[in-house]
Amino acid sequence: MTINAIQNLLTAACAPYQQAGRFAWHFAQGKLGRDPVFKGMLARNLLPHRDGGIRVLDIGCGQGLLSSWLLSAQAQHAKGEWPANWPAPPAIAHVHGIELMPRDVDRARAALHKDGTRATFEVGNMCTANFPPSDAVVILDVLHYVDFPAQDDVLRRVHACLTDDGVLLLRVGDAAGGLPFKISNWVDNVVTSIRGHKTLPTFCRSIADWQRDITALGFSVQAMPMHEGTPFANVLLVCHKAKT
């Protein structure tokens, strides 16, 4: 039942991308099916729960996979098709995605236009875009594309936009991770090229440095390995904003 429920969730989350083109659909299947972070954030209950639903900000949203995943999770749970060993998913009031690449935003909008009231996307640079008030912010594998001062500024603005007791889910590569970290960077460059984007220099830190620097901004930080089934050095930093 659990395996079937997870497969049904994957099918539901990928289905909207059939209308966004062959590449968008196959990319959704590969990413949602193989990247452990999507299942992990639901199975481990990492997103907050709020009456009336949560507002999620997805920075570096790509073609909107997180939006489709979370909205499909809520729909599947409502239908009674849910993994028996997973907690209930959070209700979603709205997911807003910010993405630098217009082509990806076009794919997101084409796939999820029917969810326009609950899933919106904008072309923007995370270093300059406005961050709306949010209960959760998700940044997966993109913060390392800007230099360290810019990273710190993004994180300060994330802290400011989060509600009290809000959460930031930040996935990064562990610069102290040895060969798996080097493999992560190589694959990152390959995927970036496949998606039609220019490869960029990266600015990475060790997990110890990430934890120290994020804690200094007013978060509590828990590091979770998030590379199951892959040869990478990816770690998810679960960062809770303290109540004021």
Order of alpha helices (4+ residues) and beta strands (2+ residues): alpha-alpha-alpha-beta-alpha-beta-alpha-beta-beta-alpha-beta-alpha-alpha-beta-beta
